[in-house]
Amino acid sequence: MIPEGAHEQLLSCNADIATGVYLCNQEVNGKMVILPTLYVPFSDDEARVLSVKEIVPDKVIGISACGLGCCLIKRGVLEKAAFRHLTDSSTGGEDMAFCLDAAQAGFLLKAITAVKCDHLSPQRVVLRVPSKE
């Protein structure tokens, strides 16, 4: 669920793909962990997931990839980037593949952690992002 006013904040990022923050279950070292769906550069060819602590302060950060659950994507990206199906991807899903392809094409990806969204899973569990209060 996207908070009121999120689109203005996403526009303020001045990015080709701008995203807010939401949490999701992810497998890390064989265990399920609740983490943001945001990845930042780790090395020239690797990225790492951000921790929950890193997304609590409100800031704009450059990212390598994100989930597409709370994104504002410029038309030029949609016209040039391909949408690959999960079966064609070894990068974790259609959203990750889309972001990686867009970044490789030179598009700028940013996250604004002030836009904190609730995430509804298929089981209707709401994962709330902690606020800085």
GINOR-V972682 format. One line per field, one symbol per residue. burial: b if it has 24 or more other C-alpha atoms within 12 Angstrom, else e. Layout:
# GINOR-V972682
burial = ???
This chain:
# GINOR-V972682
burial = ebeeebeebbbebbbbbbbbbbbbeeeeeeeeebbbbbbbeeeeeeeebbbbebbbeeebbbbbbbbbbbbbbeeebeeebeeeeeeeeeeeebbbbbbbbbbeeebbbbbbbbbbbbbeeeeeeebbbbeee
